[in-house]
């Protein structure tokens, strides 16, 4: 999946959380963040701290891969 905006990242986290059967409170606890902060990330808040976002991605079971634009074959 290609993520280009904070809103797309938030939607990906929310969808994975829902698919995993986690509440916002449960995921926030697992990732070590507040529920309020998680709500803002899922809503696409642009200024979220990258370290905390990475903690949430790990907690919900999503990985991150970086690739140069010209080598990325996914859309």
Residue, then its C-alpha position, 0 to 999 in steps of 0.5 A: x500500500x502506498x501512503x502519501x498523506x497523513x490522512x492515508x496513514x491514519x486511515x491505514x492504522x484505523x482499518x488495521x485496528x478495526x480488522x484486528x478487533x482492537x478498540x482505540x483504547x486497547x491499541x493506545x495502551x499497547x502502543x504506549x500512547x494516549x487514546x486522544x493522540x491515537x484519535x488525532x492520528x487516525x483523523x490524519x493529524x499532520x503534526x504527529x510525532x514520527x516515533x509514536x507513529x512507528x510505535x502504533x504501526x508496530x503495535x497494530x502489526x504494520x511494517x514500514x518499507x522505504x523505497x526510492x520512487x523509481x523502484x517502487x512497483x506498487x501503486 
